[in-house]
Amino acid sequence: MIITVPNKVLTTPAKTVEKIDKKIRQIIAQMKKDLLNKENPKGVGLAATQIGVSLRIFITKPTDDAPIDVFINPEIIAKSKEMVE
């Protein structure tokens, strides 16, 4: 189930994943299932908070043929002032 606004989990800072265990793998599997069950998952992503889980995990599927990429505890380490399309 996808969580929508207003829901506090969407505005609360997510917790760091400390250990990749069976529970984390189950959360990721559920996220993949939810993403693939959407009518048009092309170019979309899904964060764990969007399924009601306050953890720093998100997944993306940039194209129809692309595999799903999983990101755990992502950090922005650099940014550009340039805007790209």
Buried (B, 14 or more C-beta within 10 A) or exposed (E): EEBEEEEEBBEEEBEEBEEEEEEBEEBBEBBBEBBEEEEEBEEEBBBBBBBEBEBBBBBBBEEEEEEBEBEBEEEEEEEEEEEEE
